[in-house]
Every structure is written in C-alpha cells, then in structure tokens.
Amino acid sequence: TSFNPRDVPGPFDQETVDSIEFGYKATFERGRLNAAVFYNKIDDMQREINLPGPIGVIQLVRNTAEATIKGIEIDATFSLTDNLVALASVGITDAGYDKVLYDLNGDGVINGADKALDLPRAAPVTYTLGLNHDLRLGGWGTMSSRISYAYRDESAYTDNNLGILDEQKQIDARIDFHSASGHWIFWVYGRNLPNRVL
C-alpha cells in the first residue's frame, strides 16, 4: 500500500458494541464450576492502521469493519485430595467480519478478500491445565507447589493477516515457602520451562 494524501489523521465514528452474556456458577463439595457464553456485535470497529509514508510509517485510526465475536468460556477447580487441587479452563471463540469498510489487505479494493481475513488476536481455542499442592512442614511452615500448562491457538497479529501469532504452548511452575511465623516468604518459579520462543 502506498501513501495517499487522503490517508491523513481525521475524525472517525464512535465504535459501538452490543454484548450479551449468559453465565452459570456452581460450587460443589470438592470444587467449583463457572461457565459463560457470550455474543458481541461490533459496529464501526476502530482499528489503528499502519501505512508506509514518505518518511516512515503512518498510523491512522479508522472505522474498518462490523464484526461478530461469540464463544464460550469454562473454568473449574476440583480437590483431588485435601492438599491437591486441579484447575482447568477452556475458551472457544468464533470471530468474523460481517461487513468491511476499509481496504484491510491493501490491494486497492474493498471486497470479499478483506471480509475473509481473520480478526487480529482472536485465537479460536485456548486452554489451561494446572495442579496446586500444599504441604505442611510441621513447625517450619507451609510449602505450596504449582504447575500449569497453557495453550493458545495460532491467530492473526495484524489486520492484513501478514503478521501471525504462532500457537503457544507454555509450562510454568512455582514453589512458595511460608514460614510458620508469617514473617518470611521464599519462592522459586520458572516460566516457559520448555524454553520455546513465544
């Protein structure tokens, strides 16, 4: 896309969102469950557009599209034993353009190719699995151990979909020690233990 004198900072319309959400929460003897389904209708979506200019990148805010984002989110905890708790969450998102108002892919026309693009940062599937363990150390205090695995689907990073966020798989772990007196807390933690590039 080349610079066009008409692509200069200027007024833009207010973005509006109609949002509907239904949720469910329950507590059981050994855990809890939360679930929600959501539906968002976005009109006059405001996006920051980056265009090459005569001396660098030009950033413009434009009303680019109308879109619908819907999905479901569930999270739960369950006590496997008195000291060991399992945690899990999952999110499923269906996002797409209903109408495109701007040349998102930069081919000079607004058409079905723009509408077929993915919305940025709308990963279709995300989930997390984890375990928390608490251990009493007599008169010394308490040690808490946590480990979690998180997954995030591949998603677009930019409006033109030339930038992509790769799928992410991350393992984190942490150990906390709380002294019996409550005066001392020590912890050791590791993020992204497989050392994958995120």
N, C-alpha and C positions, 0 to 999 in steps of 0.2 A: 504494500500500500504506500503510495507517495503522498506527500503533504498537499493538502488542498486548502487554499485560503479560507474556505468556508468552515474548515475544521478548527475553529478558534473557541476559546472559552466563552461560554454564554449561558443563558438561562436554560433550565430544564425543569420538567414537571415533577411534582411530588410522587414518590413511589408509594403505592398503597398495597396492603396485604390483608386479605380475608383469611382468617385462620380458624379452623375447627379442630378440637381435640377431645377425644374420649379416653378416660383413664380408668384403671382398676388397681386397687391396692388391697392386699390381704396380708395378715400376719398369722402365722401358724405356730404350733408349739415349738418347732425346731427351725423356723426361718420366716422369710417374708417373700412376697412376690409383687412386683409393680409392672404394669403393662399400660401402654398408651398407643393409640392410633391417631394419626394427625393428617390434616389436609390443609395446604396453604395455596392460595391463589394470589399471584403477584402480578400487579398491573404497573406499567411504566417503570419496569425494573431499572434502577440506577446502577450503572457499572462504570468503572474507570477504564477508559480505552487508551492504550499506548500506541502512538503513531510515530513513524520516523519523520522528523522535521529537518529543516535546512541546517541546523547546527546541533542536532541531538534528538532525543525522544520527547515527544509532546504528549502530555497526559490530559485527557479530557473526560469529564463526566457527562454521560449521555443516557437517555432513556432508551434501552436497547431492545426490550422484549416484554412479552407477557408469558408467564410460566406457571406451571403447577408442580408442587413438591408434596408428595404424600408418602406415608410409610408407617412403620410400626417399630416400637422400642420396648424391650422387655429386660428387666434386671431382677435377679433373685439372689438370696443368700440362704444357705442351709447348713445347720450344725451337724457335721458328721459325727463328732464326739463332743464332750464338754469343752475340749480345748482346740478343736479343729473345725474351721468354718470354710465352706466352699462358696465362691462367688462367681456369678456368671451374668453376662449381659450380651444382648444382640440388637443390632439395628438394621433394618432393611428400608432402603429409600428408593423411591421411583420419582425421578425428576426429569422434566422435559419442557421444551418451549411450546407454547400454544400459538404464539404469533411473534414474529421477529420484526423489529422496527429499525434495525441498523445493520449495516454490512459487516457482520461479525468476522467472517473469514477473509475479508479484504479482497475479494475477487471482482469488485466493482458493481455487483448487483445484489439485491436482497431477494433471495429465493429459497427453495426447499433445502438447498445445501446449508444455509445458515440455520434453518429450523432443525435440521438433523444433528447439529452439534450437541455435545453434552454440556450440561451446566457445570461450571467450574466447582471443584471441591465437593461434589455431591457423590460420595462413594456409595455404590449400591449396597454393599454389605460391610458391616463392622461387627466385631465381637471380642469379648474379653473373658478369660477364664482365670481364676485365681484361688489360692489357698492361704488362709491365715491360721497360724498356730501360736497359742500362748502356753508358756511353760513356767511354773513356779519353781524358783531356785532356793527354796527354804528361806532362811533369814537374809539371803543375799538380795533378793528382789524378784523381778519377772523378766523373762525374755520373750519377745514377740518376733515371729518369723513370718515373712510374706513372700510369695512368689506369684507372678502373673504373666500370662501370655495374651498379647493383644494383636488382632489382625485388622487390617483396613484394606479394602479393595482398591484397585487402581482407579484413578479419577483424573479428569482434566484439571489443569492448573490455570490455564488462560482461556479467555472467551473464544479464541480462534482454535482452541484444542491443539495448538502446536506444542504447548508445554504440557507435560504429563507428570502426575504424581504416581510413581510406581507403587505397587501393592507393598504394604508394610507388615512385617512380622517381627514383633518385639517381645523379648523376655526381660522382665525386671525382677529384682529380688532385694530384700531388705531384712536386716536383723536389728532389733532395738533391745537395749538392756535398760531397765528402770530399777534403780536402787530401791531397797525397801524403805529407806528414809525419805525417798522422793526428791532428794537433793541432786541426784546425778542421773543423767541420761546419756548413754553412748549408743551410737548406731553405725552400721556399715551397710552400704547399699550399692547396687550395681544396676545401671540402665543399659538396655540393648546389649545383653550379655553375649549373644552370638556375633556381635560387632559387625552387623550388616549396615550398609550405607542406607540412610533413610532419606 
